[in-house]
Amino acid sequence: VLKANDMRKEDCFYLGRIVRKHSFRGEVVAKLDSDDPEIYTEMESVFVDIGNNLVPFFIEDSLLQKGNQLRIKFEGIDDEQDAEAILKAGLYLPAELLPDLEGNQFYYHEVIGAKVFDVDHGYLGVLSGINEATAQPLFEIENESQQILIPMLDEFISSVDRDKKELYLKAPEGLIDFYKSQS
């Protein structure tokens, strides 16, 4: 059971977003940002981002549909007007509820702020973000002089060192040289 006391976004992971209303009974559909959406079908509660505050909502019923779309009936959201108030809101869960990932798999929050190295070119900078606004998500790496963008593809990820917070990449041929010629 989630408590509202002092839950901060930094202590949580982004689960998805409420994308539309589903019925006149206040049901909503959330698009989950997960490769394994089925592990979230038994949730009892979730934090909803309302006015930049994480508010706990209790789930009466949920049903996974069309891959990563979860239909949710929240306690206290009983009509379309109630549902309208939480439309487009982000959903969050405490980070400790995440299953641990192994090897080169990672959650975004685990690698943001990591030092990034290329196996051929050495230290590149710090991973400042992951840009998902593009067709292919991109690692955004900041160094003193520029931002380096590298496609987030499995074949470019050499290894992840969670303890040292380091990410080792094998960038596509010529990409790092291109950035070096720009600085």
C-alpha positions in Angstrom: 0.0 0.0 0.0 1.4 3.4 -1.0 1.5 6.3 1.3 1.5 10.0 0.2 3.8 11.2 2.9 7.1 12.1 1.1 7.2 10.2 -2.1 9.3 12.1 -4.6 9.7 11.5 -8.3 13.5 10.8 -7.8 12.5 7.8 -5.6 10.1 6.5 -8.3 10.2 5.2 -11.8 7.9 6.4 -14.6 5.4 3.6 -15.4 3.4 5.3 -18.2 0.7 7.9 -18.9 -3.1 8.0 -18.9 -3.9 8.5 -22.5 -7.7 8.4 -22.7 -11.0 7.9 -21.0 -12.5 4.5 -21.5 -16.1 4.6 -20.2 -18.7 6.7 -18.6 -17.9 4.9 -15.3 -14.6 6.8 -15.0 -12.3 4.1 -16.4 -9.1 5.3 -18.1 -6.5 3.7 -20.4 -2.9 4.1 -19.5 -0.1 3.4 -22.0 2.7 1.6 -20.1 6.3 2.3 -20.8 7.4 -1.3 -20.3 8.6 -4.3 -22.3 6.8 -6.5 -19.8 3.4 -4.8 -19.2 1.9 -8.0 -17.8 3.9 -7.7 -14.6 1.8 -4.5 -13.7 -1.7 -6.1 -14.0 -1.9 -7.0 -10.3 -1.1 -3.6 -8.9 -3.2 -2.4 -5.9 -2.1 1.2 -6.2 0.0 3.6 -8.2 1.1 7.3 -7.9 -0.5 9.7 -10.2 1.3 13.0 -11.1 -1.2 15.7 -10.4 0.1 19.3 -10.3 3.6 18.0 -9.9 2.6 16.0 -6.7 2.6 12.3 -6.6 -0.8 11.3 -5.3 -1.6 7.6 -4.4 -4.6 6.1 -6.2 -6.0 2.7 -5.4 -6.9 0.4 -8.3 -10.3 -1.4 -8.2 -9.8 -3.2 -11.4 -7.4 -3.3 -14.4 -7.2 -5.2 -17.6 -4.3 -5.4 -20.1 -5.3 -4.8 -23.7 -3.5 -4.3 -27.0 0.0 -4.9 -25.7 1.0 -2.2 -23.3 -2.4 -0.5 -22.8 -3.8 -1.0 -19.3 -7.5 -0.2 -18.7 -7.8 1.0 -15.1 -10.7 1.6 -12.8 -9.5 3.8 -9.9 -11.3 4.0 -6.5 -13.0 7.4 -6.4 -12.9 8.0 -10.1 -16.5 7.3 -10.9 -17.5 9.3 -14.0 -16.1 11.0 -17.1 -15.6 14.3 -15.3 -13.4 12.6 -12.6 -11.5 10.8 -15.4 -11.0 14.0 -17.3 -9.1 15.5 -14.3 -6.4 12.8 -14.5 -6.2 12.6 -18.3 -2.5 12.8 -19.6 -1.2 12.4 -16.0 2.0 10.3 -15.5 1.9 7.1 -13.5 4.8 6.3 -11.1 5.8 3.5 -8.8 8.4 3.4 -6.1 11.8 2.4 -7.6 12.3 -0.4 -5.1 9.4 -2.3 -6.8 11.4 -2.6 -10.0 12.7 -6.1 -10.7 16.5 -6.1 -10.9 17.8 -6.2 -14.5 21.0 -8.0 -15.3 23.8 -7.6 -17.8 23.3 -4.9 -20.4 19.7 -4.3 -19.7 18.9 -1.2 -17.6 16.3 1.2 -16.5 16.7 4.8 -17.7 17.0 6.1 -14.1 19.9 3.7 -13.5 22.1 5.2 -16.3 21.2 8.9 -16.3 24.2 10.6 -14.8 26.6 7.7 -15.7 30.0 8.3 -17.2 30.0 7.1 -20.8 32.9 5.5 -22.5 33.4 4.3 -26.1 35.5 1.1 -26.4 37.6 2.7 -29.1 37.6 6.4 -28.1 37.6 6.4 -24.3 35.6 8.8 -22.2 32.9 10.6 -24.0 31.0 12.5 -21.3 28.1 12.1 -18.9 24.7 10.6 -20.0 22.4 13.6 -19.4 19.2 12.0 -20.8 17.5 9.7 -23.2 15.6 11.3 -26.1 12.5 9.3 -27.0 11.0 12.0 -29.3 12.8 10.5 -32.2 12.0 7.3 -34.1 15.0 5.6 -32.4 15.7 6.6 -28.8 19.0 8.4 -28.4 21.6 8.6 -25.6 22.3 12.3 -24.9 25.9 12.6 -23.8 27.2 15.9 -22.5 30.9 16.9 -22.4 32.6 20.2 -22.0 32.2 21.2 -25.6 29.1 19.6 -27.1 26.3 17.1 -26.9 26.8 13.7 -28.5 23.8 11.7 -29.7 24.2 7.9 -30.1 21.3 5.6 -31.0 20.2 3.4 -28.1 20.5 0.1 -29.9 21.6 -3.2 -28.2 24.5 -3.6 -30.7 26.0 -0.3 -29.5 25.9 -1.1 -25.8 29.0 -2.9 -24.8 28.5 -3.1 -21.0 26.9 -1.5 -18.0 28.7 -1.1 -14.7 26.0 -0.3 -12.1 28.3 -0.1 -9.2 30.6 2.5 -10.8 27.7 4.1 -12.7 29.5 3.7 -16.0 28.2 2.9 -19.5 30.4 1.4 -22.2 29.4 1.8 -25.8 30.7 0.7 -29.1 29.5 3.7 -31.3 28.8 3.2 -35.0 31.9 3.5 -37.2 32.7 7.2 -37.8 30.2 8.7 -35.4 32.6 9.8 -32.7 35.1 11.0 -35.3 32.3 13.1 -36.8 31.6 14.7 -33.4 35.3 15.3 -32.7 35.6 17.1 -36.0 32.7 19.4 -35.0 34.2 20.6 -31.7 
